[in-house]
Amino acid sequence: MSSGEVIDVVVDGERILHAGAGTARGVDGAEDGSGKLLLPAFVDGHVHLDKVLVRDELREHDGTLAGAIGAIHERKARYTVDDVRSRARSVIEASVQLGTTRLRSHVDVDTIGGLTPLEGVLAAGAECADIAEVLTVAFPQEGLLRDPGAYQLMEAAIEAGADVVGGMPHWEVDEASQREHVGLCFDLAERFDRDLDMHVDETDDGGVRTLEMVADEALRRSYIGRVVAGHVCSLAAAPQDYADRVIDKCLRAGISIAANPVTNLVLQGRQDRGLVRRGVTRVRELRAAGVNVLFGQDCIKDGFYPFGRGSMLEVALISAHATHLTSRSDLAFALRAVTEAPAQAWRLSDYGLKQGARADLQLLPVPTWEEALRLQPMPEKVWFKGRLVAESSVVSNLHRSN
């Protein structure tokens, strides 16, 4: 995708009929992309659409994960379906304009907000079904054992249309509860035949090790290739022997790792002095081992992260800084982390610039991926299922004195 190869792409309805050398140029109605970069549309594999755009309404907090969760409680209790729908729709539309046509959204399911966040995101996804595809993850932000009643709400959420089972085992109070949380999530996934996408070890404490619990359970139940573990920040602070062991288990279980550097760079390391931890998982070691690693937007102007605009190109740039991606192969990996890697985690077989793939495409006004990453242009055109859904143009003039 970033090789600079000149190709013709022929679209028939929703699908790519041909991608490669050909004779499409000069055909009536053909789009001339000479000197520009054609990519498959981005996939945001980890975002929280129910929480977006509430930052200005929240009290100030200490900037930590716990502080953010606490700050959003009062606002979450006041959610309405229309409130969530409106905010989520705004971000979906912005994401499409910035080249993303598939989003996997975690949605809080707990006794504070009930199913209102899910109903709102489902409504936004339905309203935007002509421009994007939105999958929902039932996410017990407050825990399952710490929040009595959350498990029953998780069951109701899946019955109401949630696509994926979420979890957050490290938020439970002790190791036994963490293991039970993991087991309950796998039970739900097996019963409803759903994939799993869990928040795992989003902490600076290298002694928190629920990632191994998740990997062990996936291997025990042969839930291979159906699990995503998000964040896994504590892996960076864990001893090398544990890291090596659990990375190997993740590889054998086919677990994808959703790293979210844009958010974890600002959440983690808050208590550190001197050398401040970056809060980002071991991307280098996971990548070297062959584990599927993706980058997610995670948060957009909420209690956890005051920035974000639904730009996976921006996410790739910030993640490249955070994870030392600078060589040509590194930058190609950054592209994969917002395209093919989340598509693999989503278990998509019809993604990419290839015959038979769904025609979700974007055309950027630069010749290479490296220049796209550097210059951060908006795509000139975005297609969803073969239909043009977004266009943008920028005119910039420099006026000299002579």
Residue, then its C-alpha position, 0 to 999 in steps of 0.5 A: m500500500s505504501s510502495g508507490e506502485v502505480i495501479d488501476v482500481v476498478v470498482d463494480g458496485e460495492r466491490i473492487l473488481h480489479a486492482g493492479a496494472g490495467t487500462a482504466r485510465g482514460v476510461d470515461g468517468a474514471e478518477d485520475g489519481s496521478g501523483k496521489l496516494l490511494l489507500p483503503a479507508f482507515v479502520d479505528g479499532h478502538v474508540h469510545l463513541d459514548k464518551v466523546l465530546v463531554r470534556d467541557e462538562l466535567r470537573e477537573h481531576d488529577g489526569t489519571l485513569a481513576g480520576a477520569i473514570g470518577a469525573i465522568h460518573e456524574r455526566k454518565a448518569r445524565y446521559t440520554v439516548d439522544d445525547v449519546r446519539s448526537r455526540a457519537r454521530s458527530v464523531i462518526e461523520a468527522s471520522v469519515q471525512l478524515g478517511t475512516t469508514r469502520l469504527r469499533s466502539h467500546v460502550d459503557v455497560d454498568t449500573i450508572g448508565g445502564l444500556t443508554p450509552l449502547e442505545g445511543v451509539l447503536a442509533a448513531g451507527a444506524e443513522c450513519a450506516d450509509i457512510a460508515e460501519v460501526l461495531t459495538v463492544a459491551f464494556p463493563q467500565e466499572g467492573l463485573l464484581r465491583d459493580p453488582g448488576a453489571y453482568q446482567l446488563m452485559e447479557a442484556a446489552i448483547e441481546a440488544g445488539a452489542d457485537v463484541v464482549g468487552g471486559m476490564p479485569h484489572w479494575e477488580v479488587d484482587e487477583a481472584s476477582q480478576r480471574e473470575h472477571v475473565g472467566l465471566c467474559f469468556d462465558l458470555a462470548e462463548r454463549f453468544d458466539r461473540d469475539l472478545d475485546m477487553h481493556v487489559d492492564e491499563t496501569d503503570d504497575g508492572g505487577v498487574r498481569t491480567l493479560e496472562m489470565v486472558a491469554d491462558e483462558a483463550l488457549r484453554r478454551s481454544y478461542i484462537g484469533r477471536v480476542v483483542a487486548g487493549h492498552v496493556c500498559s503494565l507490560a512495559a513495566a513488567p520483568q522481561d521473563y514475564a513479558d517474553r512468556v506472555i507475548d508468546k502466549c498472545l501469539r499462540a492464542g492469536i490475540s491482537i493488541a490494541a495499543n492506544p498511545v495518544t491517550n496513554l501518553v497523557l494518562q500514564g506515568r502521572q505519579d512518576r518523577g524524573l524518568v516518566r514512563r511513557g505508558v505505551t505497551r511493548v510495541r517493538e517486542l510484540r511486533a518482532a514476535g509476530v503479534n498483530v498490533l493496531f493503533g486506536q484513537d481511543c478517546i476524543k475530548d472526554g474525561f480521559y483525553p482532551f484532544g482527538r478529532g477522529s483522524m487515524l492519520e494523526v493517531a499514526l503520527i503520534s504513535a510513531h513518535a511514542t514507539h520510535l517508528t522512523s525507518r521505512s519498515d517502521l513507517a510501513f508498520a504505522l500504516r498497517a497499524v491503522t489499516e490491515a492490523p485492525a481489519q485483522a483484529w475485526r476478522l475482516s476478509d474483504y478489506g484492502l486494495k485487492q480484488g473482491a474487497r469492499a470498496d472502502l477507499q481514500l485518495l490523499p493529495v500526496p505521492t507517498w504514505e511517508e508524506a501523508l504521515r508528515l504533512q497530515p493532509m485530509p483525503e480529497k475523496v473517501w468512498f464507502k462501499g463504492r460510493l463517494v461519501a466525503e470530499s475536501s479541498v484546501v486552497s492555500n496561497l502565499h503572497r510575496s512582496n514582489 
